[in-house]
């Protein structure tokens, strides 16, 4: 097939020897099967920010640190240089997450490096050497669903222990090889402690996995691993070995409605006072 222009420099540098086929084209990147020496790997070519359709990127980038202050200022201003640096941060986030999670014991494709917007990593395959299917294309028994869901919960826990929330975890971002689920697509991964949206994203990730596997094993639908793990994480008690039960005691204490109403009333009165002061000051200026 015709070699994509973004991969041409890698061929010239000897990093990639041949582009075999296109694997997929998604909202943020196109993925190709490539040959690197004797190894068959995949090359993820990130789409330019102007052509990428991934929405709400700013929400995911919150909390990502930029060591160079000049780069940080450029990113804030949205200059051409700043946009380029922002793309670099976006792409490197996936590389960093893959290396971190692989070391933590999470099953992800092994990365080899990112070169000018092209990420080279392992190609996930099945027993026959074919590209592994996505989770949404897989049907399974009740027993298998329970086993694989437990594996996913374990991976999600390891991710949180490493300070990472996937942020877009679903049956479309998980492959299934001969040994079970493999987590992919991590450019939107967020810092669990530095991003204000991390908790909501984490709950959504866990919920998506619960709902998918729950199709095959309804008992999974009653679990609440997300709330349990996050509570332990906030308390500093979550570890890779923590025993999880999938439930969380609900706070059944009665809310003090009167106190809440008093606070609302006080805030409203303060707002009225501030408005009156502003109005009085404006009248004084006019006089």
CORQUIRA-V760069 format. One record per residue. N is the residue number from 0. PSI is psi as a letter, one per 40 degrees, with the letter a starting at -180 (999 if undefined). OMEGA is omega in whole degrees, -180 to 180 (999 if undefined). D_CENTER is the distance of its C-alpha to the mean C-alpha in Angstrom with 1 decimal. Layout:
n->N psi->PSI omega->OMEGA d_center->D_CENTER
n->N psi->PSI omega->OMEGA d_center->D_CENTER
This chain:
n->0 psi->i omega->180 d_center->31.7
n->1 psi->h omega->-178 d_center->31.6
n->2 psi->h omega->177 d_center->29.4
n->3 psi->i omega->-175 d_center->26.7
n->4 psi->d omega->-179 d_center->27.8
n->5 psi->d omega->-178 d_center->24.6
n->6 psi->e omega->-179 d_center->25.4
n->7 psi->d omega->179 d_center->29.1
n->8 psi->d omega->180 d_center->28.8
n->9 psi->d omega->176 d_center->27.2
n->10 psi->d omega->179 d_center->30.1
n->11 psi->d omega->-180 d_center->32.6
n->12 psi->e omega->178 d_center->31.2
n->13 psi->e omega->179 d_center->31.4
n->14 psi->d omega->176 d_center->27.7
n->15 psi->h omega->179 d_center->27.6
n->16 psi->d omega->-175 d_center->30.9
n->17 psi->i omega->172 d_center->30.3
n->18 psi->h omega->-174 d_center->27.9
n->19 psi->d omega->-178 d_center->28.6
n->20 psi->i omega->173 d_center->26.8
n->21 psi->h omega->-178 d_center->23.9
n->22 psi->d omega->179 d_center->21.4
n->23 psi->i omega->174 d_center->19.4
n->24 psi->h omega->-176 d_center->18.7
n->25 psi->a omega->-174 d_center->15.6
n->26 psi->d omega->-176 d_center->14.4
n->27 psi->e omega->-176 d_center->13.2
n->28 psi->i omega->171 d_center->15.1
n->29 psi->i omega->-177 d_center->18.0
n->30 psi->h omega->-178 d_center->18.2
n->31 psi->i omega->172 d_center->21.6
n->32 psi->h omega->-177 d_center->23.4
n->33 psi->i omega->175 d_center->25.3
n->34 psi->h omega->177 d_center->28.0
n->35 psi->g omega->-173 d_center->27.9
n->36 psi->b omega->178 d_center->31.3
n->37 psi->e omega->-175 d_center->31.7
n->38 psi->i omega->173 d_center->28.0
n->39 psi->h omega->-177 d_center->26.1
n->40 psi->a omega->176 d_center->22.6
n->41 psi->i omega->179 d_center->20.1
n->42 psi->h omega->179 d_center->19.5
n->43 psi->h omega->-178 d_center->16.5
n->44 psi->h omega->-178 d_center->18.0
n->45 psi->h omega->177 d_center->15.9
n->46 psi->i omega->177 d_center->17.6
n->47 psi->i omega->-177 d_center->19.2
n->48 psi->d omega->-178 d_center->17.7
n->49 psi->e omega->-179 d_center->20.8
n->50 psi->e omega->-178 d_center->20.3
n->51 psi->h omega->-175 d_center->16.5
n->52 psi->e omega->-180 d_center->16.0
n->53 psi->h omega->-173 d_center->12.3
n->54 psi->i omega->174 d_center->13.2
n->55 psi->f omega->-178 d_center->12.5
n->56 psi->d omega->-177 d_center->11.0
n->57 psi->d omega->-180 d_center->12.8
n->58 psi->d omega->-179 d_center->11.0
n->59 psi->d omega->-176 d_center->7.8
n->60 psi->e omega->179 d_center->10.3
n->61 psi->h omega->177 d_center->12.2
n->62 psi->e omega->178 d_center->13.1
n->63 psi->h omega->-175 d_center->12.7
n->64 psi->i omega->174 d_center->16.2
n->65 psi->h omega->-174 d_center->18.6
n->66 psi->d omega->-178 d_center->21.6
n->67 psi->h omega->-176 d_center->24.0
n->68 psi->d omega->179 d_center->25.2
n->69 psi->d omega->179 d_center->26.6
n->70 psi->d omega->179 d_center->23.3
n->71 psi->d omega->179 d_center->21.8
n->72 psi->d omega->179 d_center->24.8
n->73 psi->d omega->179 d_center->24.6
n->74 psi->d omega->179 d_center->21.0
n->75 psi->d omega->-179 d_center->22.1
n->76 psi->d omega->180 d_center->25.1
n->77 psi->f omega->178 d_center->23.4
n->78 psi->i omega->179 d_center->26.0
n->79 psi->d omega->177 d_center->25.9
n->80 psi->d omega->-180 d_center->25.2
n->81 psi->d omega->179 d_center->22.6
n->82 psi->d omega->178 d_center->20.7
n->83 psi->d omega->179 d_center->21.0
n->84 psi->d omega->179 d_center->19.7
n->85 psi->d omega->176 d_center->16.7
n->86 psi->d omega->180 d_center->15.9
n->87 psi->d omega->178 d_center->16.5
n->88 psi->d omega->-180 d_center->14.1
n->89 psi->d omega->-178 d_center->11.3
n->90 psi->d omega->-179 d_center->12.4
n->91 psi->d omega->178 d_center->13.1
n->92 psi->d omega->179 d_center->9.7
n->93 psi->d omega->179 d_center->8.8
n->94 psi->d omega->180 d_center->12.3
n->95 psi->d omega->-179 d_center->12.2
n->96 psi->d omega->-180 d_center->9.2
n->97 psi->d omega->179 d_center->11.2
n->98 psi->d omega->-179 d_center->14.4
n->99 psi->d omega->-176 d_center->13.4
n->100 psi->d omega->177 d_center->12.1
n->101 psi->d omega->178 d_center->15.0
n->102 psi->d omega->-178 d_center->17.3
n->103 psi->e omega->179 d_center->16.1
n->104 psi->e omega->177 d_center->17.0
n->105 psi->h omega->-179 d_center->13.8
n->106 psi->h omega->178 d_center->14.8
n->107 psi->i omega->175 d_center->12.9
n->108 psi->h omega->179 d_center->14.9
n->109 psi->h omega->180 d_center->17.0
n->110 psi->i omega->177 d_center->16.5
n->111 psi->e omega->177 d_center->19.8
n->112 psi->i omega->178 d_center->19.1
n->113 psi->h omega->-174 d_center->18.1
n->114 psi->h omega->177 d_center->21.2
n->115 psi->f omega->175 d_center->21.5
n->116 psi->e omega->177 d_center->18.4
n->117 psi->h omega->-180 d_center->18.8
n->118 psi->h omega->177 d_center->16.7
n->119 psi->h omega->-179 d_center->18.9
n->120 psi->i omega->-180 d_center->17.8
n->121 psi->i omega->172 d_center->19.3
n->122 psi->h omega->-179 d_center->20.0
n->123 psi->h omega->-175 d_center->19.2
n->124 psi->i omega->176 d_center->22.5
n->125 psi->a omega->-178 d_center->24.6
n->126 psi->d omega->-177 d_center->28.1
n->127 psi->e omega->-180 d_center->29.8
n->128 psi->e omega->177 d_center->27.7
n->129 psi->i omega->179 d_center->26.2
n->130 psi->h omega->-179 d_center->22.6
n->131 psi->i omega->-180 d_center->20.8
n->132 psi->i omega->172 d_center->20.1
n->133 psi->i omega->-178 d_center->17.0
n->134 psi->d omega->-177 d_center->16.9
n->135 psi->e omega->178 d_center->18.0
n->136 psi->e omega->-175 d_center->21.1
n->137 psi->h omega->173 d_center->22.1
n->138 psi->i omega->-175 d_center->24.6
n->139 psi->i omega->177 d_center->25.5
n->140 psi->i omega->177 d_center->28.0
n->141 psi->d omega->-179 d_center->27.5
n->142 psi->d omega->-180 d_center->27.8
n->143 psi->d omega->179 d_center->25.2
n->144 psi->d omega->179 d_center->22.7
n->145 psi->d omega->180 d_center->23.4
n->146 psi->d omega->-178 d_center->23.0
n->147 psi->d omega->177 d_center->19.8
n->148 psi->d omega->178 d_center->18.2
n->149 psi->d omega->178 d_center->19.5
n->150 psi->d omega->-180 d_center->17.9
n->151 psi->d omega->178 d_center->14.4
n->152 psi->d omega->179 d_center->15.1
n->153 psi->d omega->179 d_center->16.2
n->154 psi->d omega->180 d_center->13.2
n->155 psi->d omega->177 d_center->10.9
n->156 psi->d omega->178 d_center->13.7
n->157 psi->d omega->178 d_center->13.8
n->158 psi->d omega->-178 d_center->10.2
n->159 psi->d omega->177 d_center->11.2
n->160 psi->d omega->178 d_center->14.5
n->161 psi->e omega->178 d_center->13.1
n->162 psi->f omega->-176 d_center->11.6
n->163 psi->h omega->171 d_center->7.8
n->164 psi->h omega->-177 d_center->5.5
n->165 psi->d omega->176 d_center->2.7
n->166 psi->e omega->-180 d_center->3.0
n->167 psi->f omega->-175 d_center->4.7
n->168 psi->h omega->178 d_center->6.5
n->169 psi->i omega->179 d_center->10.1
n->170 psi->e omega->179 d_center->13.3
n->171 psi->e omega->-179 d_center->12.7
n->172 psi->f omega->177 d_center->9.8
n->173 psi->h omega->174 d_center->12.1
n->174 psi->i omega->179 d_center->15.4
n->175 psi->h omega->177 d_center->18.5
n->176 psi->a omega->-175 d_center->20.9
n->177 psi->e omega->-176 d_center->24.2
n->178 psi->e omega->179 d_center->22.7
n->179 psi->a omega->-175 d_center->19.9
n->180 psi->i omega->177 d_center->16.2
n->181 psi->h omega->-177 d_center->14.1
n->182 psi->h omega->-180 d_center->10.3
n->183 psi->i omega->175 d_center->9.5
n->184 psi->g omega->-176 d_center->7.6
n->185 psi->f omega->180 d_center->5.2
n->186 psi->d omega->-179 d_center->6.6
n->187 psi->e omega->179 d_center->4.3
n->188 psi->h omega->-176 d_center->3.1
n->189 psi->i omega->176 d_center->5.8
n->190 psi->h omega->-174 d_center->9.2
n->191 psi->d omega->-176 d_center->10.2
n->192 psi->e omega->-175 d_center->13.7
n->193 psi->e omega->-178 d_center->13.7
n->194 psi->h omega->-178 d_center->11.5
n->195 psi->e omega->-180 d_center->13.7
n->196 psi->e omega->-173 d_center->11.1
n->197 psi->d omega->-177 d_center->9.2
n->198 psi->d omega->-180 d_center->11.8
n->199 psi->d omega->178 d_center->11.7
n->200 psi->d omega->180 d_center->8.0
n->201 psi->d omega->178 d_center->8.7
n->202 psi->d omega->-180 d_center->11.9
n->203 psi->d omega->178 d_center->10.6
n->204 psi->d omega->-178 d_center->8.5
n->205 psi->d omega->-180 d_center->11.8
n->206 psi->d omega->179 d_center->14.0
n->207 psi->d omega->179 d_center->12.8
n->208 psi->d omega->180 d_center->13.7
n->209 psi->d omega->-177 d_center->16.8
n->210 psi->d omega->-179 d_center->18.0
n->211 psi->d omega->-179 d_center->17.7
n->212 psi->d omega->179 d_center->19.5
n->213 psi->e omega->175 d_center->21.7
n->214 psi->d omega->-176 d_center->23.4
n->215 psi->d omega->179 d_center->25.0
n->216 psi->g omega->-175 d_center->25.5
n->217 psi->d omega->-179 d_center->26.1
n->218 psi->d omega->179 d_center->26.4
n->219 psi->d omega->-177 d_center->22.6
n->220 psi->d omega->-178 d_center->22.4
n->221 psi->e omega->-177 d_center->24.1
n->222 psi->i omega->179 d_center->21.7
n->223 psi->f omega->-178 d_center->19.8
n->224 psi->d omega->-178 d_center->17.7
n->225 psi->d omega->-179 d_center->15.0
n->226 psi->d omega->-179 d_center->17.7
n->227 psi->d omega->-178 d_center->19.5
n->228 psi->d omega->-178 d_center->16.8
n->229 psi->d omega->179 d_center->15.8
n->230 psi->d omega->178 d_center->19.5
n->231 psi->d omega->180 d_center->20.2
n->232 psi->d omega->-180 d_center->17.4
n->233 psi->d omega->180 d_center->19.0
n->234 psi->e omega->-179 d_center->22.3
n->235 psi->f omega->-175 d_center->21.5
n->236 psi->e omega->-179 d_center->22.5
n->237 psi->h omega->177 d_center->19.5
n->238 psi->i omega->178 d_center->20.1
n->239 psi->d omega->-178 d_center->19.3
n->240 psi->e omega->-179 d_center->22.8
n->241 psi->h omega->176 d_center->22.6
n->242 psi->h omega->179 d_center->24.2
n->243 psi->i omega->-177 d_center->22.2
n->244 psi->e omega->178 d_center->24.3
n->245 psi->e omega->177 d_center->21.9
n->246 psi->i omega->-179 d_center->23.8
n->247 psi->h omega->180 d_center->24.3
n->248 psi->h omega->180 d_center->27.5
n->249 psi->i omega->177 d_center->27.6
n->250 psi->h omega->-177 d_center->29.3
n->251 psi->e omega->180 d_center->32.5
n->252 psi->i omega->-178 d_center->34.3
n->253 psi->h omega->-180 d_center->35.9
n->254 psi->i omega->178 d_center->34.5
n->255 psi->g omega->-175 d_center->37.1
n->256 psi->d omega->-178 d_center->37.3
n->257 psi->d omega->180 d_center->40.3
n->258 psi->d omega->179 d_center->38.6
n->259 psi->d omega->179 d_center->35.7
n->260 psi->d omega->178 d_center->38.2
n->261 psi->d omega->179 d_center->40.2
n->262 psi->d omega->179 d_center->37.2
n->263 psi->d omega->180 d_center->36.5
n->264 psi->d omega->-179 d_center->40.2
n->265 psi->d omega->179 d_center->40.4
n->266 psi->d omega->179 d_center->37.5
n->267 psi->d omega->180 d_center->39.2
n->268 psi->d omega->179 d_center->42.5
n->269 psi->d omega->179 d_center->41.0
n->270 psi->d omega->179 d_center->39.5
n->271 psi->d omega->179 d_center->42.9
n->272 psi->d omega->180 d_center->44.6
n->273 psi->d omega->179 d_center->42.4
n->274 psi->d omega->180 d_center->43.1
n->275 psi->d omega->179 d_center->46.8
n->276 psi->d omega->180 d_center->46.8
n->277 psi->d omega->-180 d_center->45.2
n->278 psi->d omega->180 d_center->47.7
n->279 psi->d omega->179 d_center->50.6
n->280 psi->d omega->179 d_center->49.5
n->281 psi->d omega->178 d_center->49.4
n->282 psi->d omega->180 d_center->52.8
n->283 psi->d omega->178 d_center->54.2
n->284 psi->d omega->-179 d_center->53.0
n->285 psi->d omega->-180 d_center->54.7
n->286 psi->999 omega->999 d_center->57.9
